[in-house]
């Protein structure tokens, strides 16, 4: 019975595969958005080429692309974390493989809490980028606009509390 339960961990490969597929998809969407932004600046849209209006629209598009790339990274970190926590049976072998492929140390996931903190950090950055995009587009803030920076602050405090507890 225990062995059957232990083997059921392999069902999490679904999250790994589709997390990686989602990451690749978001990277492609970010690349297309970047190409579109360059086209806008060069006059492929309703804006005059190299104008300040085109520059503003291009800046917003680049920030959107950054947001899309960051979401791809969130999905990639999630897929990597799920794989390293639930699929890999030999942690030492996995660590040596991680070092062999020169994966960064921050990508090391030792527990579910580590994975949560990594995801919270990237989501906080996503929210900050979302706020930046809104700030560039709107340039006038209302009280509801402050929900995003307040969320970033809440994420930061949460990350700090989790790290302090562990």
Rosetta constraint file for C-alpha pairs under 8 A:
AtomPair CA 1 CA 5 HARMONIC 6.41 0.50
AtomPair CA 2 CA 6 HARMONIC 6.11 0.50
AtomPair CA 3 CA 7 HARMONIC 6.09 0.50
AtomPair CA 4 CA 8 HARMONIC 6.26 0.50
AtomPair CA 5 CA 9 HARMONIC 7.36 0.50
AtomPair CA 9 CA 86 HARMONIC 6.00 0.50
AtomPair CA 9 CA 87 HARMONIC 6.73 0.50
AtomPair CA 10 CA 86 HARMONIC 7.29 0.50
AtomPair CA 10 CA 87 HARMONIC 6.04 0.50
AtomPair CA 12 CA 16 HARMONIC 6.64 0.50
AtomPair CA 12 CA 82 HARMONIC 7.19 0.50
AtomPair CA 12 CA 83 HARMONIC 7.76 0.50
AtomPair CA 12 CA 86 HARMONIC 7.03 0.50
AtomPair CA 12 CA 87 HARMONIC 7.43 0.50
AtomPair CA 13 CA 17 HARMONIC 6.04 0.50
AtomPair CA 13 CA 83 HARMONIC 7.02 0.50
AtomPair CA 13 CA 87 HARMONIC 7.15 0.50
AtomPair CA 14 CA 18 HARMONIC 6.09 0.50
AtomPair CA 15 CA 19 HARMONIC 5.63 0.50
AtomPair CA 15 CA 79 HARMONIC 6.58 0.50
AtomPair CA 15 CA 82 HARMONIC 7.39 0.50
AtomPair CA 16 CA 20 HARMONIC 6.14 0.50
AtomPair CA 16 CA 78 HARMONIC 7.60 0.50
AtomPair CA 16 CA 79 HARMONIC 4.29 0.50
AtomPair CA 16 CA 80 HARMONIC 6.98 0.50
AtomPair CA 16 CA 82 HARMONIC 6.31 0.50
AtomPair CA 16 CA 83 HARMONIC 6.09 0.50
AtomPair CA 17 CA 21 HARMONIC 6.16 0.50
AtomPair CA 17 CA 79 HARMONIC 7.16 0.50
AtomPair CA 18 CA 22 HARMONIC 5.85 0.50
AtomPair CA 18 CA 79 HARMONIC 7.94 0.50
AtomPair CA 19 CA 23 HARMONIC 6.11 0.50
AtomPair CA 19 CA 75 HARMONIC 5.15 0.50
AtomPair CA 19 CA 76 HARMONIC 6.26 0.50
AtomPair CA 19 CA 78 HARMONIC 6.78 0.50
AtomPair CA 19 CA 79 HARMONIC 5.06 0.50
AtomPair CA 20 CA 24 HARMONIC 6.24 0.50
AtomPair CA 20 CA 75 HARMONIC 6.53 0.50
AtomPair CA 20 CA 76 HARMONIC 5.58 0.50
AtomPair CA 20 CA 79 HARMONIC 5.93 0.50
AtomPair CA 21 CA 25 HARMONIC 6.13 0.50
AtomPair CA 22 CA 26 HARMONIC 6.12 0.50
AtomPair CA 22 CA 72 HARMONIC 6.84 0.50
AtomPair CA 22 CA 75 HARMONIC 6.51 0.50
AtomPair CA 23 CA 27 HARMONIC 6.19 0.50
AtomPair CA 23 CA 71 HARMONIC 7.31 0.50
AtomPair CA 23 CA 72 HARMONIC 3.99 0.50
AtomPair CA 23 CA 73 HARMONIC 6.45 0.50
AtomPair CA 23 CA 74 HARMONIC 7.66 0.50
AtomPair CA 23 CA 75 HARMONIC 5.18 0.50
AtomPair CA 23 CA 76 HARMONIC 5.50 0.50
AtomPair CA 24 CA 28 HARMONIC 6.23 0.50
AtomPair CA 24 CA 72 HARMONIC 6.69 0.50
AtomPair CA 25 CA 29 HARMONIC 6.18 0.50
AtomPair CA 25 CA 72 HARMONIC 7.49 0.50
AtomPair CA 26 CA 30 HARMONIC 6.02 0.50
AtomPair CA 26 CA 68 HARMONIC 5.65 0.50
AtomPair CA 26 CA 69 HARMONIC 6.18 0.50
AtomPair CA 26 CA 71 HARMONIC 6.74 0.50
AtomPair CA 26 CA 72 HARMONIC 4.88 0.50
AtomPair CA 27 CA 31 HARMONIC 6.15 0.50
AtomPair CA 27 CA 68 HARMONIC 6.79 0.50
AtomPair CA 27 CA 69 HARMONIC 5.34 0.50
AtomPair CA 27 CA 72 HARMONIC 5.76 0.50
AtomPair CA 28 CA 32 HARMONIC 6.22 0.50
AtomPair CA 29 CA 33 HARMONIC 6.13 0.50
AtomPair CA 29 CA 65 HARMONIC 7.61 0.50
AtomPair CA 29 CA 68 HARMONIC 6.84 0.50
AtomPair CA 30 CA 34 HARMONIC 6.13 0.50
AtomPair CA 30 CA 64 HARMONIC 7.65 0.50
AtomPair CA 30 CA 65 HARMONIC 4.42 0.50
AtomPair CA 30 CA 66 HARMONIC 6.93 0.50
AtomPair CA 30 CA 67 HARMONIC 7.90 0.50
AtomPair CA 30 CA 68 HARMONIC 5.13 0.50
AtomPair CA 30 CA 69 HARMONIC 5.57 0.50
AtomPair CA 31 CA 35 HARMONIC 6.26 0.50
AtomPair CA 31 CA 65 HARMONIC 7.06 0.50
AtomPair CA 32 CA 36 HARMONIC 6.10 0.50
AtomPair CA 33 CA 37 HARMONIC 6.09 0.50
AtomPair CA 33 CA 61 HARMONIC 6.50 0.50
AtomPair CA 33 CA 62 HARMONIC 7.26 0.50
AtomPair CA 33 CA 64 HARMONIC 7.36 0.50
AtomPair CA 33 CA 65 HARMONIC 5.50 0.50
AtomPair CA 34 CA 38 HARMONIC 6.37 0.50
AtomPair CA 34 CA 61 HARMONIC 6.90 0.50
AtomPair CA 34 CA 62 HARMONIC 5.93 0.50
AtomPair CA 34 CA 65 HARMONIC 5.89 0.50
AtomPair CA 35 CA 39 HARMONIC 6.32 0.50
AtomPair CA 36 CA 40 HARMONIC 6.18 0.50
AtomPair CA 36 CA 61 HARMONIC 7.74 0.50
AtomPair CA 37 CA 41 HARMONIC 6.33 0.50
AtomPair CA 37 CA 57 HARMONIC 7.54 0.50
AtomPair CA 37 CA 58 HARMONIC 4.75 0.50
AtomPair CA 37 CA 59 HARMONIC 7.65 0.50
AtomPair CA 37 CA 61 HARMONIC 5.36 0.50
AtomPair CA 37 CA 62 HARMONIC 6.34 0.50
AtomPair CA 38 CA 42 HARMONIC 6.23 0.50
AtomPair CA 38 CA 58 HARMONIC 6.77 0.50
AtomPair CA 39 CA 43 HARMONIC 6.25 0.50
AtomPair CA 39 CA 44 HARMONIC 5.06 0.50
AtomPair CA 39 CA 45 HARMONIC 7.18 0.50
AtomPair CA 40 CA 44 HARMONIC 5.08 0.50
AtomPair CA 40 CA 45 HARMONIC 5.08 0.50
AtomPair CA 40 CA 46 HARMONIC 7.95 0.50
AtomPair CA 40 CA 47 HARMONIC 6.97 0.50
AtomPair CA 40 CA 49 HARMONIC 7.46 0.50
AtomPair CA 40 CA 54 HARMONIC 6.11 0.50
AtomPair CA 40 CA 57 HARMONIC 7.23 0.50
AtomPair CA 40 CA 58 HARMONIC 6.15 0.50
AtomPair CA 41 CA 47 HARMONIC 7.72 0.50
AtomPair CA 41 CA 48 HARMONIC 7.98 0.50
AtomPair CA 41 CA 49 HARMONIC 5.66 0.50
AtomPair CA 41 CA 50 HARMONIC 5.52 0.50
AtomPair CA 41 CA 51 HARMONIC 7.50 0.50
AtomPair CA 41 CA 54 HARMONIC 4.92 0.50
AtomPair CA 41 CA 55 HARMONIC 5.86 0.50
AtomPair CA 41 CA 57 HARMONIC 7.66 0.50
AtomPair CA 41 CA 58 HARMONIC 5.79 0.50
AtomPair CA 42 CA 48 HARMONIC 7.85 0.50
AtomPair CA 42 CA 49 HARMONIC 4.60 0.50
AtomPair CA 42 CA 50 HARMONIC 5.90 0.50
AtomPair CA 42 CA 54 HARMONIC 7.89 0.50
AtomPair CA 43 CA 47 HARMONIC 5.80 0.50
AtomPair CA 43 CA 48 HARMONIC 5.24 0.50
AtomPair CA 43 CA 49 HARMONIC 3.75 0.50
AtomPair CA 43 CA 50 HARMONIC 6.97 0.50
AtomPair CA 43 CA 54 HARMONIC 7.37 0.50
AtomPair CA 44 CA 49 HARMONIC 7.55 0.50
AtomPair CA 47 CA 51 HARMONIC 7.26 0.50
AtomPair CA 47 CA 53 HARMONIC 6.49 0.50
AtomPair CA 47 CA 54 HARMONIC 5.35 0.50
AtomPair CA 48 CA 53 HARMONIC 7.70 0.50
AtomPair CA 48 CA 54 HARMONIC 6.56 0.50
AtomPair CA 49 CA 54 HARMONIC 6.59 0.50
AtomPair CA 50 CA 54 HARMONIC 6.16 0.50
AtomPair CA 50 CA 55 HARMONIC 6.68 0.50
AtomPair CA 51 CA 55 HARMONIC 6.15 0.50
AtomPair CA 52 CA 56 HARMONIC 6.17 0.50
AtomPair CA 53 CA 57 HARMONIC 6.23 0.50
AtomPair CA 54 CA 58 HARMONIC 5.89 0.50
AtomPair CA 55 CA 59 HARMONIC 6.03 0.50
AtomPair CA 56 CA 60 HARMONIC 6.30 0.50
AtomPair CA 56 CA 136 HARMONIC 7.99 0.50
AtomPair CA 57 CA 61 HARMONIC 6.21 0.50
AtomPair CA 58 CA 62 HARMONIC 6.07 0.50
AtomPair CA 59 CA 63 HARMONIC 6.21 0.50
AtomPair CA 60 CA 64 HARMONIC 6.19 0.50
AtomPair CA 60 CA 133 HARMONIC 6.06 0.50
AtomPair CA 60 CA 136 HARMONIC 7.07 0.50
AtomPair CA 60 CA 137 HARMONIC 7.11 0.50
AtomPair CA 61 CA 65 HARMONIC 6.16 0.50
AtomPair CA 62 CA 66 HARMONIC 6.13 0.50
AtomPair CA 63 CA 67 HARMONIC 6.18 0.50
AtomPair CA 63 CA 129 HARMONIC 6.96 0.50
AtomPair CA 63 CA 132 HARMONIC 7.89 0.50
AtomPair CA 63 CA 133 HARMONIC 6.13 0.50
AtomPair CA 64 CA 68 HARMONIC 6.25 0.50
AtomPair CA 64 CA 133 HARMONIC 7.32 0.50
AtomPair CA 65 CA 69 HARMONIC 6.13 0.50
AtomPair CA 66 CA 70 HARMONIC 6.08 0.50
AtomPair CA 66 CA 129 HARMONIC 7.73 0.50
AtomPair CA 67 CA 71 HARMONIC 6.23 0.50
AtomPair CA 67 CA 126 HARMONIC 6.08 0.50
AtomPair CA 67 CA 129 HARMONIC 6.38 0.50
AtomPair CA 67 CA 130 HARMONIC 7.18 0.50
AtomPair CA 68 CA 72 HARMONIC 6.27 0.50
AtomPair CA 69 CA 73 HARMONIC 6.29 0.50
AtomPair CA 70 CA 74 HARMONIC 6.24 0.50
AtomPair CA 70 CA 122 HARMONIC 7.27 0.50
AtomPair CA 70 CA 126 HARMONIC 6.53 0.50
AtomPair CA 71 CA 75 HARMONIC 6.31 0.50
AtomPair CA 71 CA 126 HARMONIC 7.27 0.50
AtomPair CA 72 CA 76 HARMONIC 6.15 0.50
AtomPair CA 73 CA 77 HARMONIC 6.00 0.50
AtomPair CA 73 CA 122 HARMONIC 7.97 0.50
AtomPair CA 74 CA 78 HARMONIC 6.07 0.50
AtomPair CA 74 CA 119 HARMONIC 6.31 0.50
AtomPair CA 74 CA 122 HARMONIC 6.26 0.50
AtomPair CA 74 CA 123 HARMONIC 7.43 0.50
AtomPair CA 75 CA 79 HARMONIC 6.09 0.50
AtomPair CA 76 CA 80 HARMONIC 6.05 0.50
AtomPair CA 77 CA 81 HARMONIC 5.92 0.50
AtomPair CA 77 CA 107 HARMONIC 7.22 0.50
AtomPair CA 77 CA 118 HARMONIC 7.69 0.50
AtomPair CA 77 CA 119 HARMONIC 7.37 0.50
AtomPair CA 78 CA 82 HARMONIC 6.09 0.50
AtomPair CA 78 CA 115 HARMONIC 7.18 0.50
AtomPair CA 78 CA 119 HARMONIC 7.15 0.50
AtomPair CA 79 CA 83 HARMONIC 6.10 0.50
AtomPair CA 80 CA 84 HARMONIC 6.11 0.50
AtomPair CA 81 CA 85 HARMONIC 5.99 0.50
AtomPair CA 81 CA 108 HARMONIC 7.89 0.50
AtomPair CA 81 CA 109 HARMONIC 5.74 0.50
AtomPair CA 81 CA 115 HARMONIC 6.01 0.50
AtomPair CA 82 CA 86 HARMONIC 5.82 0.50
AtomPair CA 82 CA 87 HARMONIC 7.36 0.50
AtomPair CA 83 CA 87 HARMONIC 5.01 0.50
AtomPair CA 83 CA 88 HARMONIC 6.48 0.50
AtomPair CA 84 CA 88 HARMONIC 5.43 0.50
AtomPair CA 84 CA 91 HARMONIC 7.95 0.50
AtomPair CA 84 CA 94 HARMONIC 7.45 0.50
AtomPair CA 84 CA 109 HARMONIC 6.88 0.50
AtomPair CA 85 CA 109 HARMONIC 7.18 0.50
AtomPair CA 85 CA 110 HARMONIC 7.07 0.50
AtomPair CA 85 CA 111 HARMONIC 6.80 0.50
AtomPair CA 85 CA 112 HARMONIC 7.51 0.50
AtomPair CA 88 CA 94 HARMONIC 6.85 0.50
AtomPair CA 90 CA 94 HARMONIC 6.29 0.50
AtomPair CA 91 CA 95 HARMONIC 6.11 0.50
AtomPair CA 92 CA 96 HARMONIC 6.29 0.50
AtomPair CA 93 CA 97 HARMONIC 6.18 0.50
AtomPair CA 94 CA 98 HARMONIC 6.06 0.50
AtomPair CA 95 CA 99 HARMONIC 6.26 0.50
AtomPair CA 96 CA 100 HARMONIC 6.06 0.50
AtomPair CA 97 CA 101 HARMONIC 6.32 0.50
AtomPair CA 98 CA 102 HARMONIC 6.27 0.50
AtomPair CA 98 CA 103 HARMONIC 5.42 0.50
AtomPair CA 99 CA 103 HARMONIC 5.96 0.50
AtomPair CA 103 CA 107 HARMONIC 6.94 0.50
AtomPair CA 104 CA 108 HARMONIC 7.52 0.50
AtomPair CA 109 CA 114 HARMONIC 5.60 0.50
AtomPair CA 109 CA 115 HARMONIC 5.95 0.50
AtomPair CA 110 CA 114 HARMONIC 6.17 0.50
AtomPair CA 110 CA 115 HARMONIC 7.86 0.50
AtomPair CA 111 CA 115 HARMONIC 6.51 0.50
AtomPair CA 112 CA 116 HARMONIC 6.17 0.50
AtomPair CA 113 CA 117 HARMONIC 6.16 0.50
AtomPair CA 114 CA 118 HARMONIC 6.21 0.50
AtomPair CA 115 CA 119 HARMONIC 6.17 0.50
AtomPair CA 116 CA 120 HARMONIC 6.01 0.50
AtomPair CA 117 CA 121 HARMONIC 6.10 0.50
AtomPair CA 117 CA 159 HARMONIC 6.05 0.50
AtomPair CA 117 CA 162 HARMONIC 7.47 0.50
AtomPair CA 117 CA 163 HARMONIC 7.96 0.50
AtomPair CA 118 CA 122 HARMONIC 6.43 0.50
AtomPair CA 119 CA 123 HARMONIC 6.05 0.50
AtomPair CA 120 CA 124 HARMONIC 6.04 0.50
AtomPair CA 120 CA 155 HARMONIC 6.59 0.50
AtomPair CA 120 CA 159 HARMONIC 6.88 0.50
AtomPair CA 121 CA 125 HARMONIC 6.46 0.50
AtomPair CA 121 CA 155 HARMONIC 7.52 0.50
AtomPair CA 121 CA 156 HARMONIC 7.60 0.50
AtomPair CA 121 CA 159 HARMONIC 7.20 0.50
AtomPair CA 122 CA 126 HARMONIC 6.19 0.50
AtomPair CA 123 CA 127 HARMONIC 6.19 0.50
AtomPair CA 124 CA 128 HARMONIC 6.25 0.50
AtomPair CA 124 CA 151 HARMONIC 7.80 0.50
AtomPair CA 124 CA 152 HARMONIC 5.20 0.50
AtomPair CA 124 CA 155 HARMONIC 5.94 0.50
AtomPair CA 124 CA 156 HARMONIC 7.13 0.50
AtomPair CA 125 CA 129 HARMONIC 6.20 0.50
AtomPair CA 125 CA 152 HARMONIC 7.70 0.50
AtomPair CA 126 CA 130 HARMONIC 6.17 0.50
AtomPair CA 127 CA 131 HARMONIC 6.18 0.50
AtomPair CA 127 CA 148 HARMONIC 6.37 0.50
AtomPair CA 127 CA 149 HARMONIC 7.53 0.50
AtomPair CA 127 CA 151 HARMONIC 7.54 0.50
AtomPair CA 127 CA 152 HARMONIC 6.23 0.50
AtomPair CA 128 CA 132 HARMONIC 6.21 0.50
AtomPair CA 128 CA 148 HARMONIC 7.37 0.50
AtomPair CA 128 CA 149 HARMONIC 6.79 0.50
AtomPair CA 128 CA 152 HARMONIC 6.48 0.50
AtomPair CA 129 CA 133 HARMONIC 6.16 0.50
AtomPair CA 130 CA 134 HARMONIC 6.29 0.50
AtomPair CA 130 CA 148 HARMONIC 7.78 0.50
AtomPair CA 131 CA 135 HARMONIC 6.02 0.50
AtomPair CA 131 CA 145 HARMONIC 7.98 0.50
AtomPair CA 131 CA 148 HARMONIC 6.09 0.50
AtomPair CA 131 CA 149 HARMONIC 6.81 0.50
AtomPair CA 132 CA 136 HARMONIC 6.21 0.50
AtomPair CA 133 CA 137 HARMONIC 6.21 0.50
AtomPair CA 134 CA 138 HARMONIC 5.77 0.50
AtomPair CA 134 CA 139 HARMONIC 7.68 0.50
AtomPair CA 135 CA 139 HARMONIC 5.14 0.50
AtomPair CA 135 CA 140 HARMONIC 7.37 0.50
AtomPair CA 135 CA 141 HARMONIC 7.55 0.50
AtomPair CA 141 CA 145 HARMONIC 5.89 0.50
AtomPair CA 141 CA 146 HARMONIC 7.63 0.50
AtomPair CA 142 CA 146 HARMONIC 7.18 0.50
AtomPair CA 143 CA 147 HARMONIC 7.55 0.50
AtomPair CA 146 CA 150 HARMONIC 6.15 0.50
AtomPair CA 147 CA 151 HARMONIC 6.04 0.50
AtomPair CA 148 CA 152 HARMONIC 6.30 0.50
AtomPair CA 149 CA 153 HARMONIC 6.19 0.50
AtomPair CA 150 CA 154 HARMONIC 6.13 0.50
AtomPair CA 151 CA 155 HARMONIC 6.09 0.50
AtomPair CA 152 CA 156 HARMONIC 6.13 0.50
AtomPair CA 153 CA 157 HARMONIC 6.19 0.50
AtomPair CA 154 CA 158 HARMONIC 6.07 0.50
AtomPair CA 155 CA 159 HARMONIC 6.09 0.50
AtomPair CA 156 CA 160 HARMONIC 6.16 0.50
AtomPair CA 157 CA 161 HARMONIC 6.09 0.50
AtomPair CA 158 CA 162 HARMONIC 6.13 0.50
AtomPair CA 159 CA 163 HARMONIC 6.14 0.50
AtomPair CA 160 CA 164 HARMONIC 6.04 0.50
AtomPair CA 161 CA 165 HARMONIC 6.11 0.50
AtomPair CA 162 CA 166 HARMONIC 6.35 0.50
